Amino acid sequence: MLSETNVILTIIVAVRFTAMLIAPIPEYTYNEANAKIFIKKSSNNCNGDFCQSETCVNNDCHTSASNSTVVLNSTNP
């Protein structure tokens, strides 16, 4: 009886080991496979007290302007 149990366990271990070798192993994780490329560009232009800043991420640009005393287009209340 003990010998039959050893044979069965040996077969189970061999089958599981073979399945692990055959199973495909992904080369990339989910995050690496779905990663996106972001291109960010920033520029500043000042004329006296007035400054204008433009930030673009993948051609989606946002412009903000400020002077030495007042900040325009600010998100602060």
C-alpha positions as CSV (number, residue, x, y, z in Angstrom):
1,M,0.0,0.0,0.0
2,L,2.8,2.4,0.8
3,S,4.4,1.7,-2.5
4,E,1.3,2.6,-4.4
5,T,1.0,5.9,-2.5
6,N,4.6,6.7,-3.4
7,V,4.0,5.9,-7.1
8,I,0.9,8.1,-7.1
9,L,2.7,11.0,-5.4
10,T,5.6,10.7,-7.8
11,I,3.2,10.8,-10.8
12,I,1.4,13.9,-9.4
13,V,4.7,15.7,-8.7
14,A,6.0,14.9,-12.2
15,V,2.8,16.1,-13.9
16,R,2.7,19.3,-11.9
17,F,6.4,20.0,-12.6
18,T,5.9,19.3,-16.3
19,A,2.9,21.7,-16.4
20,M,5.0,24.4,-14.8
21,L,7.6,24.0,-17.4
22,I,5.1,24.1,-20.3
23,A,3.0,27.0,-19.0
24,P,3.8,30.2,-20.7
25,I,5.6,32.8,-18.5
26,P,4.7,36.4,-19.5
27,E,7.8,38.4,-20.4
28,Y,6.2,41.7,-19.3
29,T,4.0,42.6,-16.4
30,Y,0.6,44.2,-17.0
31,N,1.9,47.7,-16.3
32,E,4.9,47.3,-18.6
33,A,2.7,46.0,-21.4
34,N,0.2,48.8,-21.1
35,A,2.6,51.6,-20.4
36,K,2.2,54.8,-22.4
37,I,4.8,57.3,-23.5
38,F,4.4,60.8,-22.2
39,I,6.2,63.7,-23.7
40,K,6.3,66.8,-21.5
41,K,7.6,70.2,-22.7
42,S,7.6,73.4,-20.7
43,S,8.5,76.9,-21.6
44,N,8.5,80.3,-19.8
45,N,8.5,83.7,-21.4
46,C,8.8,86.9,-19.3
47,N,8.5,90.5,-20.4
48,G,9.2,92.8,-17.4
49,D,6.8,91.8,-14.6
50,F,4.6,89.8,-16.8
51,C,5.4,86.1,-17.3
52,Q,3.7,83.4,-19.3
53,S,4.2,79.7,-18.9
54,E,3.2,76.9,-21.2
55,T,3.3,73.2,-20.3
56,C,2.4,70.5,-22.9
57,V,2.0,66.8,-22.4
58,N,1.5,64.9,-25.6
59,N,0.4,68.1,-27.4
60,D,-2.2,68.9,-24.8
61,C,-1.0,72.4,-23.7
62,H,-2.0,74.6,-20.8
63,T,-1.0,78.2,-20.4
64,S,-0.8,80.3,-17.3
65,A,0.2,83.9,-16.9
66,S,1.4,86.0,-13.9
67,N,2.9,89.3,-12.9
68,S,4.9,90.3,-9.9
69,T,1.8,91.2,-7.8
70,V,-1.1,89.1,-9.2
71,V,-1.3,85.4,-10.4
72,L,-3.7,84.9,-13.2
73,N,-5.4,81.5,-14.0
74,S,-4.5,80.3,-10.5
75,T,-6.4,77.3,-9.1
76,N,-6.1,78.8,-5.5
77,P,-9.4,80.4,-4.3
